[in-house]
Amino acid sequence: MPAPLAELLRPQTLEDYIGQQHLVGKNAILRRSIESGNIPSMILWGPPGVGKTTLANVISNTLNKEFYTLSAVSSGVKDVRNVINQAAMFHGNVILFIDEIHRFSKSQQDSLLGAVEKGIITLIGATTENPSFEVISPLLSRCQVYILRNLEADDLRSLLKNGIKLLSEEFDIEIEIKEDEAILGISGGDARKLYNALELVVYQEKTSKKKIKITNDLVKTIIQENLAIYDKQGEMHYDIISAFIKSMRGSDPNAAVYWLARMVEGGEDPKFIARRMLILASEDIGNANPNALLLANTCMDAINKIGWPEGRIILSQTAIYLANSPKSNSSYVAIKDAQSLVQKTGNLAVPLHLRNAPTKLMKDIGYGKDYQYSHQYEGNFVDQEFLPDEISGTKFYEPGNNTHEIKDRKNLKDRWNSKYDY
């Protein structure tokens, strides 16, 4: 076959384009813009294989505009300027498509601003990353952002039908889909992966058969493994770690292990996972179970010693332990509130009795005077002021409703009486 299936079946018109009906369906916002003949510069944001490049081509074909393509991976400022110089000859009738625009540096993105501003080019950028973080503000403000979604099951089945038709004609064989759950699952909503999987199955089976029946077992046997839809550097990297953390915070060990498995299968750095669990152990569990921080720290050390793949077991044990632990964010809230007060009140003076007095002069002016050494008192405690006078009695730490912190609250109340309202 002269080209990959995904390329051979790339749609050329809006009528042939499959998916993204919220953008290009009847009366949808982008379709109306295209049909009016007046499109804005735009950023197409979405996961791989959902039709960003195809949509850019369709727009160019529909509007009959000159179409230039650059890849941010291999193009520099010089390439951008060359395209802009050529585009100037067509008086605004040029679309410049930049794939993976998030990989462009600030200077490279800056080089586009003038041409976009003056209408020399209509920019279409494609990205799998959140453009709010990856596209400079001046350029982003000149573009409309359109969000593309993973293809739905019906979209994938339509693509599958087109692929089967072409392959059947190409190889003069009959192809029948008996079950499609496995091949749709492998695609993960990515048209390119769907076509690649279909090609792989058909290419392997066509040598010995005139009729191919595609089943879940056949697909799994040939593909070997369901490729996890995961990008360690991309938007989904952050979405999945977020789901992982929130599952542990929400005390759901089953969900935590699922999202952990997604990261493991996707090739995530185990140290990154362990670091995030270390943070959670303090932020979301804290003194409700101080052992959580110890175990998370041990997990971090063990990962470095054990390596992969056994390290996944240690990650799983720790994730389950953290999910099952009692929860408290009181330490997190305490430092957050204390920082907020510091920002409002500035550098309040340290009370003289708490200051260090390494020299005679400092002692003479009162540094350290009247400080009471706690260990000289019963229970290693004496009631004295430790905050600046302006914020005396301010409470930052509010113990949570769990066994450990209920004990903390009682101890604080016994020591400080009503000072901190425990």
C-alpha positions as a Markdown table, in Angstrom:
| # | Residue | x | y | z |
|---|---|---|---|---|
| 1 | Met | 0.0 | 0.0 | 0.0 |
| 2 | Pro | 1.6 | 3.3 | -1.0 |
| 3 | Ala | 0.6 | 5.2 | 2.1 |
| 4 | Pro | -0.7 | 4.5 | 5.6 |
| 5 | Leu | -4.4 | 3.9 | 5.8 |
| 6 | Ala | -4.9 | 7.1 | 7.9 |
| 7 | Glu | -3.4 | 9.2 | 5.2 |
| 8 | Leu | -5.3 | 7.5 | 2.3 |
| 9 | Leu | -8.6 | 8.0 | 4.1 |
| 10 | Arg | -7.9 | 11.6 | 5.2 |
| 11 | Pro | -11.1 | 13.6 | 4.4 |
| 12 | Gln | -11.0 | 16.5 | 2.0 |
| 13 | Thr | -14.4 | 18.1 | 2.7 |
| 14 | Leu | -16.6 | 19.0 | 5.6 |
| 15 | Glu | -19.1 | 16.4 | 4.5 |
| 16 | Asp | -16.5 | 13.6 | 4.8 |
| 17 | Tyr | -15.1 | 14.8 | 8.1 |
| 18 | Ile | -16.0 | 12.5 | 11.0 |
| 19 | Gly | -16.4 | 13.7 | 14.5 |
| 20 | Gln | -16.3 | 17.1 | 16.3 |
| 21 | Gln | -19.9 | 17.8 | 15.6 |
| 22 | His | -19.9 | 20.5 | 18.3 |
| 23 | Leu | -17.6 | 22.4 | 16.0 |
| 24 | Val | -18.4 | 21.4 | 12.4 |
| 25 | Gly | -21.9 | 19.9 | 12.6 |
| 26 | Lys | -24.9 | 21.7 | 11.2 |
| 27 | Asn | -25.1 | 25.3 | 12.5 |
| 28 | Ala | -22.0 | 24.7 | 14.7 |
| 29 | Ile | -19.8 | 27.7 | 15.4 |
| 30 | Leu | -16.7 | 26.7 | 13.3 |
| 31 | Arg | -18.8 | 25.4 | 10.4 |
| 32 | Arg | -20.7 | 28.7 | 10.2 |
| 33 | Ser | -17.4 | 30.6 | 10.2 |
| 34 | Ile | -16.0 | 28.4 | 7.4 |
| 35 | Glu | -19.2 | 28.7 | 5.3 |
| 36 | Ser | -19.1 | 32.5 | 5.7 |
| 37 | Gly | -15.6 | 32.4 | 4.1 |
| 38 | Asn | -14.2 | 34.5 | 6.9 |
| 39 | Ile | -12.3 | 32.4 | 9.5 |
| 40 | Pro | -10.2 | 33.8 | 12.4 |
| 41 | Ser | -6.7 | 32.6 | 13.2 |
| 42 | Met | -7.2 | 29.7 | 15.6 |
| 43 | Ile | -5.7 | 27.2 | 17.9 |
| 44 | Leu | -7.0 | 23.6 | 17.6 |
| 45 | Trp | -6.5 | 22.0 | 21.0 |
| 46 | Gly | -7.1 | 18.3 | 21.5 |
| 47 | Pro | -5.6 | 14.9 | 22.0 |
| 48 | Pro | -3.7 | 13.1 | 19.3 |
| 49 | Gly | -5.6 | 11.5 | 16.3 |
| 50 | Val | -8.9 | 13.5 | 16.6 |
| 51 | Gly | -8.6 | 15.4 | 13.4 |
| 52 | Lys | -6.7 | 18.6 | 14.0 |
| 53 | Thr | -4.5 | 18.4 | 10.9 |
| 54 | Thr | -7.3 | 17.0 | 8.8 |
| 55 | Leu | -9.6 | 19.9 | 9.9 |
| 56 | Ala | -6.9 | 22.4 | 8.9 |
| 57 | Asn | -6.7 | 20.8 | 5.4 |
| 58 | Val | -10.5 | 20.7 | 5.1 |
| 59 | Ile | -10.7 | 24.4 | 5.9 |
| 60 | Ser | -8.0 | 25.2 | 3.3 |
| 61 | Asn | -9.8 | 23.1 | 0.6 |
| 62 | Thr | -13.2 | 24.6 | 1.4 |
| 63 | Leu | -11.9 | 28.2 | 1.2 |
| 64 | Asn | -9.6 | 27.6 | -1.7 |
| 65 | Lys | -6.7 | 29.3 | 0.1 |
| 66 | Glu | -3.0 | 28.8 | -0.2 |
| 67 | Phe | -1.9 | 26.3 | 2.4 |
| 68 | Tyr | 1.5 | 26.3 | 4.1 |
| 69 | Thr | 2.5 | 23.8 | 6.7 |
| 70 | Leu | 5.3 | 24.0 | 9.3 |
| 71 | Ser | 6.1 | 21.5 | 12.1 |
| 72 | Ala | 7.2 | 23.2 | 15.3 |
| 73 | Val | 9.6 | 20.2 | 15.8 |
| 74 | Ser | 11.7 | 21.0 | 12.8 |
| 75 | Ser | 11.0 | 24.6 | 11.9 |
| 76 | Gly | 12.6 | 27.8 | 13.2 |
| 77 | Val | 12.2 | 31.6 | 13.0 |
| 78 | Lys | 13.8 | 31.6 | 9.5 |
| 79 | Asp | 11.2 | 29.1 | 8.2 |
| 80 | Val | 8.4 | 31.2 | 9.6 |
| 81 | Arg | 9.7 | 34.4 | 8.0 |
| 82 | Asn | 10.2 | 32.7 | 4.6 |
| 83 | Val | 6.5 | 31.6 | 4.7 |
| 84 | Ile | 5.4 | 35.1 | 5.7 |
| 85 | Asn | 7.4 | 36.6 | 2.9 |
| 86 | Gln | 5.8 | 34.3 | 0.4 |
| 87 | Ala | 2.3 | 34.8 | 1.9 |
| 88 | Ala | 2.6 | 38.6 | 1.4 |
| 89 | Met | 2.2 | 38.0 | -2.4 |
| 90 | Phe | -1.2 | 36.4 | -1.9 |
| 91 | His | -2.8 | 39.4 | -0.1 |
| 92 | Gly | -4.2 | 37.6 | 2.9 |
| 93 | Asn | -5.3 | 34.5 | 1.1 |
| 94 | Val | -3.0 | 32.2 | 2.9 |
| 95 | Ile | -3.4 | 29.7 | 5.8 |
| 96 | Leu | -0.3 | 28.8 | 7.7 |
| 97 | Phe | -0.8 | 25.5 | 9.7 |
| 98 | Ile | 1.7 | 24.9 | 12.5 |
| 99 | Asp | 1.6 | 21.4 | 14.0 |
| 100 | Glu | 2.6 | 21.1 | 17.6 |
| 101 | Ile | 2.7 | 24.8 | 18.0 |
| 102 | His | 3.3 | 24.4 | 21.8 |
| 103 | Arg | 6.9 | 23.3 | 20.9 |
| 104 | Phe | 7.6 | 26.8 | 19.4 |
| 105 | Ser | 9.7 | 29.0 | 21.6 |
| 106 | Lys | 8.6 | 32.4 | 22.7 |
| 107 | Ser | 10.8 | 34.0 | 20.0 |
| 108 | Gln | 9.3 | 31.7 | 17.3 |
| 109 | Gln | 5.8 | 32.5 | 18.4 |
| 110 | Asp | 6.7 | 36.3 | 18.5 |
| 111 | Ser | 7.7 | 36.0 | 14.8 |
| 112 | Leu | 4.1 | 35.2 | 13.9 |
| 113 | Leu | 2.5 | 38.2 | 15.6 |
| 114 | Gly | 2.9 | 40.8 | 13.0 |
| 115 | Ala | 1.7 | 38.6 | 10.1 |
| 116 | Val | -1.4 | 37.5 | 12.1 |
| 117 | Glu | -2.1 | 41.1 | 13.2 |
| 118 | Lys | -1.9 | 42.5 | 9.7 |
| 119 | Gly | -3.9 | 39.6 | 8.2 |
| 120 | Ile | -1.0 | 38.4 | 6.0 |
| 121 | Ile | -1.7 | 34.9 | 7.2 |
| 122 | Thr | -4.5 | 33.1 | 8.9 |
| 123 | Leu | -2.8 | 31.0 | 11.5 |
| 124 | Ile | -4.1 | 27.6 | 12.4 |
| 125 | Gly | -2.1 | 26.0 | 15.2 |
| 126 | Ala | -2.5 | 22.5 | 16.5 |
| 127 | Thr | -1.6 | 21.4 | 20.0 |
| 128 | Thr | -2.2 | 18.6 | 22.5 |
| 129 | Glu | -1.2 | 21.0 | 25.3 |
| 130 | Asn | -3.3 | 23.6 | 27.1 |
| 131 | Pro | -2.7 | 26.7 | 25.0 |
| 132 | Ser | -3.2 | 28.9 | 28.1 |
| 133 | Phe | 0.2 | 27.6 | 29.3 |
| 134 | Glu | 2.0 | 26.9 | 26.0 |
| 135 | Val | 1.0 | 29.8 | 23.7 |
| 136 | Ile | 2.2 | 33.3 | 24.4 |
| 137 | Ser | -0.6 | 35.7 | 25.5 |
| 138 | Pro | -0.2 | 38.2 | 22.6 |
| 139 | Leu | -0.6 | 35.4 | 20.1 |
| 140 | Leu | -3.4 | 33.7 | 22.0 |
| 141 | Ser | -5.4 | 36.9 | 22.2 |
| 142 | Arg | -5.3 | 37.1 | 18.4 |
| 143 | Cys | -6.6 | 33.5 | 18.0 |
| 144 | Gln | -9.9 | 31.7 | 18.7 |
| 145 | Val | -9.3 | 28.5 | 20.6 |
| 146 | Tyr | -11.4 | 25.5 | 19.5 |
| 147 | Ile | -11.3 | 22.3 | 21.6 |
| 148 | Leu | -11.4 | 19.0 | 19.9 |
| 149 | Arg | -12.6 | 15.9 | 21.8 |
| 150 | Asn | -11.8 | 12.2 | 21.7 |
| 151 | Leu | -13.8 | 10.5 | 18.9 |
| 152 | Glu | -16.9 | 8.8 | 20.1 |
| 153 | Ala | -17.7 | 5.1 | 19.5 |
| 154 | Asp | -20.0 | 5.9 | 16.6 |
| 155 | Asp | -17.3 | 8.1 | 15.0 |
| 156 | Leu | -14.8 | 5.3 | 15.3 |
| 157 | Arg | -17.2 | 2.7 | 13.8 |
| 158 | Ser | -17.7 | 5.0 | 10.8 |
| 159 | Leu | -13.9 | 5.3 | 10.4 |
| 160 | Leu | -13.6 | 1.5 | 10.8 |
| 161 | Lys | -16.2 | 1.0 | 8.1 |
| 162 | Asn | -14.3 | 3.2 | 5.7 |
| 163 | Gly | -11.0 | 1.4 | 6.5 |
| 164 | Ile | -12.5 | -2.0 | 5.9 |
| 165 | Lys | -14.0 | -0.9 | 2.6 |
| 166 | Leu | -10.6 | 0.3 | 1.3 |
| 167 | Leu | -8.6 | -2.7 | 2.5 |
| 168 | Ser | -11.2 | -5.1 | 1.1 |
| 169 | Glu | -10.8 | -3.5 | -2.3 |
| 170 | Glu | -7.1 | -3.2 | -2.1 |
| 171 | Phe | -6.5 | -6.9 | -1.2 |
| 172 | Asp | -9.6 | -8.4 | -2.7 |
| 173 | Ile | -10.6 | -10.1 | 0.5 |
| 174 | Glu | -13.8 | -10.1 | 2.6 |
| 175 | Ile | -13.4 | -8.4 | 6.1 |
| 176 | Glu | -16.1 | -8.9 | 8.7 |
| 177 | Ile | -16.2 | -7.2 | 12.1 |
| 178 | Lys | -17.7 | -9.8 | 14.5 |
| 179 | Glu | -16.6 | -7.8 | 17.6 |
| 180 | Asp | -15.2 | -4.3 | 17.8 |
| 181 | Glu | -14.7 | -3.7 | 21.6 |
| 182 | Ala | -11.0 | -4.5 | 21.6 |
| 183 | Ile | -10.1 | -2.5 | 18.5 |
| 184 | Leu | -12.1 | 0.5 | 19.6 |
| 185 | Gly | -10.5 | 0.2 | 23.1 |
| 186 | Ile | -7.0 | 0.2 | 21.6 |
| 187 | Ser | -7.7 | 3.3 | 19.6 |
| 188 | Gly | -8.6 | 5.3 | 22.7 |
| 189 | Gly | -10.6 | 7.7 | 20.6 |
| 190 | Asp | -7.6 | 8.2 | 18.3 |
| 191 | Ala | -8.4 | 7.7 | 14.6 |
| 192 | Arg | -4.7 | 7.1 | 13.7 |
| 193 | Lys | -4.4 | 4.3 | 16.2 |
| 194 | Leu | -7.6 | 2.8 | 15.1 |
| 195 | Tyr | -6.4 | 2.7 | 11.5 |
| 196 | Asn | -2.9 | 1.4 | 12.5 |
| 197 | Ala | -4.5 | -1.4 | 14.5 |
| 198 | Leu | -6.8 | -2.3 | 11.7 |
| 199 | Glu | -3.9 | -2.4 | 9.2 |
| 200 | Leu | -1.9 | -4.6 | 11.5 |
| 201 | Val | -4.6 | -7.1 | 11.9 |
| 202 | Val | -5.5 | -7.3 | 8.2 |
| 203 | Tyr | -1.9 | -7.4 | 7.0 |
| 204 | Gln | -1.1 | -10.3 | 9.3 |
| 205 | Glu | -4.3 | -12.3 | 8.4 |
| 206 | Lys | -4.5 | -11.7 | 4.7 |
| 207 | Thr | -1.6 | -13.9 | 3.8 |
| 208 | Ser | -3.5 | -17.1 | 4.7 |
| 209 | Lys | -7.2 | -16.2 | 4.3 |
| 210 | Lys | -9.6 | -14.9 | 1.8 |
| 211 | Lys | -12.0 | -13.9 | 4.6 |
| 212 | Ile | -11.0 | -12.2 | 7.8 |
| 213 | Lys | -13.3 | -12.2 | 10.8 |
| 214 | Ile | -12.2 | -9.6 | 13.3 |
| 215 | Thr | -12.9 | -10.6 | 16.9 |
| 216 | Asn | -11.7 | -9.2 | 20.3 |
| 217 | Asp | -9.4 | -12.2 | 20.8 |
| 218 | Leu | -7.8 | -11.9 | 17.4 |
| 219 | Val | -7.2 | -8.2 | 17.9 |
| 220 | Lys | -5.7 | -8.7 | 21.4 |
| 221 | Thr | -3.5 | -11.6 | 20.1 |
| 222 | Ile | -2.1 | -9.5 | 17.3 |
| 223 | Ile | -1.8 | -6.2 | 19.0 |
| 224 | Gln | -0.4 | -7.9 | 22.1 |
| 225 | Glu | -1.2 | -5.1 | 24.5 |
| 226 | Asn | -3.7 | -2.3 | 24.8 |
| 227 | Leu | -1.6 | 0.8 | 24.3 |
| 228 | Ala | -2.4 | 3.2 | 27.1 |
| 229 | Ile | -3.5 | 6.6 | 26.0 |
| 230 | Tyr | -1.0 | 8.6 | 27.9 |
| 231 | Asp | 1.4 | 11.4 | 27.1 |
| 232 | Lys | 4.1 | 11.9 | 29.8 |
| 233 | Gln | 4.7 | 15.5 | 28.5 |
| 234 | Gly | 1.2 | 16.4 | 27.6 |
| 235 | Glu | -2.1 | 17.6 | 29.0 |
| 236 | Met | -3.2 | 14.0 | 29.9 |
| 237 | His | -0.1 | 13.7 | 32.1 |
| 238 | Tyr | -1.6 | 16.3 | 34.4 |
| 239 | Asp | -5.2 | 15.0 | 34.1 |
| 240 | Ile | -4.2 | 11.5 | 35.2 |
| 241 | Ile | -2.0 | 12.5 | 38.0 |
| 242 | Ser | -4.8 | 14.8 | 39.2 |
| 243 | Ala | -7.3 | 11.9 | 39.1 |
| 244 | Phe | -4.8 | 9.7 | 41.0 |
| 245 | Ile | -4.3 | 12.3 | 43.8 |
| 246 | Lys | -8.0 | 13.0 | 44.1 |
| 247 | Ser | -8.8 | 9.3 | 44.3 |
| 248 | Met | -6.4 | 8.9 | 47.3 |
| 249 | Arg | -7.7 | 12.1 | 48.8 |
| 250 | Gly | -11.2 | 10.8 | 48.4 |
| 251 | Ser | -10.3 | 7.5 | 50.1 |
| 252 | Asp | -10.9 | 5.3 | 47.1 |
| 253 | Pro | -8.1 | 2.7 | 46.8 |
| 254 | Asn | -9.7 | 1.1 | 43.8 |
| 255 | Ala | -9.7 | 4.2 | 41.7 |
| 256 | Ala | -6.2 | 5.1 | 43.0 |
| 257 | Val | -4.8 | 1.8 | 41.7 |
| 258 | Tyr | -6.6 | 2.2 | 38.4 |
| 259 | Trp | -5.0 | 5.6 | 37.7 |
| 260 | Leu | -1.7 | 4.3 | 39.0 |
| 261 | Ala | -2.0 | 1.5 | 36.4 |
| 262 | Arg | -2.7 | 4.0 | 33.7 |
| 263 | Met | 0.5 | 5.8 | 34.6 |
| 264 | Val | 2.5 | 2.6 | 34.9 |
| 265 | Glu | 1.3 | 1.4 | 31.5 |
| 266 | Gly | 2.0 | 4.8 | 30.0 |
| 267 | Gly | 5.6 | 4.8 | 31.0 |
| 268 | Glu | 5.3 | 7.5 | 33.7 |
| 269 | Asp | 8.5 | 8.2 | 35.7 |
| 270 | Pro | 7.9 | 6.3 | 39.0 |
| 271 | Lys | 9.8 | 9.0 | 40.9 |
| 272 | Phe | 7.3 | 11.5 | 39.8 |
| 273 | Ile | 4.4 | 9.3 | 41.1 |
| 274 | Ala | 6.3 | 8.7 | 44.4 |
| 275 | Arg | 6.9 | 12.5 | 44.8 |
| 276 | Arg | 3.3 | 13.3 | 44.4 |
| 277 | Met | 2.3 | 10.7 | 47.0 |
| 278 | Leu | 4.9 | 12.2 | 49.4 |
| 279 | Ile | 3.2 | 15.6 | 49.0 |
| 280 | Leu | -0.3 | 14.1 | 49.5 |
| 281 | Ala | 0.8 | 12.3 | 52.7 |
| 282 | Ser | 1.4 | 15.6 | 54.3 |
| 283 | Glu | -1.2 | 17.8 | 52.5 |
| 284 | Asp | -4.2 | 15.5 | 52.8 |
| 285 | Ile | -3.4 | 13.2 | 55.6 |
| 286 | Gly | -0.9 | 15.0 | 57.8 |
| 287 | Asn | -1.3 | 14.5 | 61.5 |
| 288 | Ala | -4.4 | 12.4 | 61.1 |
| 289 | Asn | -1.9 | 9.6 | 60.5 |
| 290 | Pro | 1.8 | 10.8 | 60.8 |
| 291 | Asn | 3.0 | 7.3 | 59.6 |
| 292 | Ala | 1.6 | 8.1 | 56.1 |
| 293 | Leu | 4.5 | 10.6 | 55.5 |
| 294 | Leu | 7.0 | 8.0 | 56.8 |
| 295 | Leu | 5.7 | 5.4 | 54.5 |
| 296 | Ala | 5.5 | 7.7 | 51.5 |
| 297 | Asn | 9.1 | 8.8 | 52.1 |
| 298 | Thr | 10.1 | 5.1 | 52.4 |
| 299 | Cys | 8.4 | 4.4 | 49.1 |
| 300 | Met | 10.4 | 7.2 | 47.5 |
| 301 | Asp | 13.6 | 5.6 | 48.8 |
| 302 | Ala | 12.6 | 2.1 | 47.8 |
| 303 | Ile | 11.7 | 3.1 | 44.3 |
| 304 | Asn | 15.3 | 4.4 | 43.9 |
| 305 | Lys | 16.7 | 1.1 | 45.2 |
| 306 | Ile | 14.4 | -1.4 | 43.6 |
| 307 | Gly | 13.8 | 0.1 | 40.1 |
| 308 | Trp | 11.4 | -1.2 | 37.6 |
| 309 | Pro | 9.1 | -3.2 | 37.1 |
| 310 | Glu | 9.0 | -4.4 | 40.8 |
| 311 | Gly | 8.7 | -0.8 | 41.9 |
| 312 | Arg | 5.1 | -0.7 | 40.7 |
| 313 | Ile | 4.2 | -3.0 | 43.6 |
| 314 | Ile | 5.7 | -0.5 | 46.2 |
| 315 | Leu | 3.8 | 2.3 | 44.5 |
| 316 | Ser | 0.6 | 0.3 | 44.7 |
| 317 | Gln | 1.1 | -0.6 | 48.4 |
| 318 | Thr | 1.7 | 3.1 | 49.2 |
| 319 | Ala | -1.2 | 4.3 | 47.2 |
| 320 | Ile | -3.6 | 1.9 | 48.8 |
| 321 | Tyr | -2.3 | 2.8 | 52.3 |
| 322 | Leu | -2.7 | 6.5 | 51.6 |
| 323 | Ala | -6.2 | 6.1 | 50.2 |
| 324 | Asn | -7.2 | 4.1 | 53.3 |
| 325 | Ser | -5.7 | 6.5 | 55.8 |
| 326 | Pro | -7.8 | 9.0 | 57.8 |
| 327 | Lys | -7.6 | 12.5 | 56.2 |
| 328 | Ser | -6.8 | 15.9 | 57.5 |
| 329 | Asn | -5.6 | 19.0 | 55.6 |
| 330 | Ser | -5.1 | 21.0 | 58.8 |
| 331 | Ser | -1.3 | 21.4 | 58.3 |
| 332 | Tyr | -1.9 | 22.6 | 54.7 |
| 333 | Val | -4.6 | 25.1 | 55.8 |
| 334 | Ala | -2.4 | 26.3 | 58.7 |
| 335 | Ile | 0.6 | 27.3 | 56.6 |
| 336 | Lys | -1.7 | 28.7 | 53.9 |
| 337 | Asp | -3.5 | 30.9 | 56.4 |
| 338 | Ala | -0.2 | 31.9 | 58.1 |
| 339 | Gln | 1.3 | 32.9 | 54.7 |
| 340 | Ser | -1.8 | 35.0 | 54.0 |
| 341 | Leu | -1.5 | 36.9 | 57.3 |
| 342 | Val | 2.2 | 37.5 | 56.7 |
| 343 | Gln | 1.4 | 39.0 | 53.3 |
| 344 | Lys | -1.1 | 41.3 | 54.9 |
| 345 | Thr | 0.9 | 42.3 | 58.0 |
| 346 | Gly | 4.4 | 42.4 | 56.6 |
| 347 | Asn | 7.5 | 41.9 | 58.7 |
| 348 | Leu | 6.2 | 42.2 | 62.3 |
| 349 | Ala | 8.9 | 42.5 | 64.9 |
| 350 | Val | 10.1 | 39.4 | 66.7 |
| 351 | Pro | 9.3 | 39.8 | 70.5 |
| 352 | Leu | 12.5 | 40.7 | 72.4 |
| 353 | His | 12.3 | 37.7 | 74.7 |
| 354 | Leu | 12.4 | 35.4 | 71.7 |
| 355 | Arg | 15.5 | 37.0 | 70.1 |
| 356 | Asn | 18.9 | 35.4 | 70.2 |
| 357 | Ala | 21.5 | 37.4 | 72.1 |
| 358 | Pro | 25.0 | 36.3 | 71.0 |
| 359 | Thr | 26.7 | 39.6 | 72.0 |
| 360 | Lys | 26.8 | 41.7 | 75.2 |
| 361 | Leu | 25.2 | 44.7 | 73.4 |
| 362 | Met | 22.2 | 42.6 | 72.4 |
| 363 | Lys | 21.8 | 41.4 | 76.0 |
| 364 | Asp | 22.0 | 45.0 | 77.2 |
| 365 | Ile | 19.2 | 46.2 | 75.0 |
| 366 | Gly | 16.9 | 43.4 | 76.1 |
| 367 | Tyr | 17.4 | 40.6 | 73.5 |
| 368 | Gly | 16.4 | 37.3 | 75.2 |
| 369 | Lys | 15.3 | 39.0 | 78.4 |
| 370 | Asp | 12.5 | 37.2 | 80.3 |
| 371 | Tyr | 12.6 | 34.2 | 78.0 |
| 372 | Gln | 11.4 | 31.1 | 79.9 |
| 373 | Tyr | 13.1 | 27.8 | 79.0 |
| 374 | Ser | 10.3 | 25.3 | 78.7 |
| 375 | His | 12.3 | 22.3 | 79.9 |
| 376 | Gln | 12.7 | 24.0 | 83.3 |
| 377 | Tyr | 8.9 | 23.7 | 83.9 |
| 378 | Glu | 6.6 | 20.9 | 84.8 |
| 379 | Gly | 5.4 | 19.0 | 81.7 |
| 380 | Asn | 8.1 | 20.9 | 79.6 |
| 381 | Phe | 5.6 | 23.7 | 79.1 |
| 382 | Val | 5.2 | 27.3 | 80.3 |
| 383 | Asp | 2.6 | 29.8 | 79.2 |
| 384 | Gln | 4.4 | 32.6 | 77.4 |
| 385 | Glu | 3.9 | 34.7 | 74.2 |
| 386 | Phe | 5.5 | 33.3 | 71.0 |
| 387 | Leu | 3.7 | 35.6 | 68.4 |
| 388 | Pro | 4.2 | 39.3 | 67.7 |
| 389 | Asp | 2.0 | 41.4 | 69.9 |
| 390 | Glu | -0.1 | 42.6 | 66.9 |
| 391 | Ile | -1.3 | 39.0 | 66.1 |
| 392 | Ser | -1.3 | 37.5 | 69.6 |
| 393 | Gly | -3.9 | 34.8 | 70.0 |
| 394 | Thr | -4.2 | 34.2 | 66.2 |
| 395 | Lys | -5.0 | 30.5 | 65.5 |
| 396 | Phe | -3.7 | 28.9 | 62.3 |
| 397 | Tyr | -3.9 | 25.2 | 63.3 |
| 398 | Glu | -7.4 | 23.8 | 63.5 |
| 399 | Pro | -7.1 | 20.1 | 64.4 |
| 400 | Gly | -9.2 | 17.7 | 62.3 |
| 401 | Asn | -11.8 | 15.3 | 63.6 |
| 402 | Asn | -9.7 | 12.2 | 63.8 |
| 403 | Thr | -8.1 | 10.2 | 66.6 |
| 404 | His | -4.7 | 11.8 | 66.5 |
| 405 | Glu | -5.9 | 15.4 | 66.1 |
| 406 | Ile | -8.6 | 15.1 | 68.7 |
| 407 | Lys | -5.8 | 14.3 | 71.1 |
| 408 | Asp | -3.9 | 17.4 | 69.8 |
| 409 | Arg | -6.9 | 19.6 | 70.4 |
| 410 | Lys | -7.2 | 18.3 | 74.0 |
| 411 | Asn | -3.5 | 19.0 | 74.7 |
| 412 | Leu | -3.7 | 22.4 | 73.2 |
| 413 | Lys | -6.8 | 23.3 | 75.2 |
| 414 | Asp | -5.1 | 22.1 | 78.4 |
| 415 | Arg | -2.0 | 24.1 | 77.8 |
| 416 | Trp | -3.4 | 27.4 | 76.4 |
| 417 | Asn | -6.8 | 27.5 | 78.1 |
| 418 | Ser | -8.8 | 30.0 | 76.1 |
| 419 | Lys | -6.0 | 31.8 | 74.4 |
| 420 | Tyr | -6.4 | 30.0 | 71.0 |
| 421 | Asp | -10.0 | 29.0 | 71.5 |
| 422 | Tyr | -9.4 | 25.3 | 71.4 |
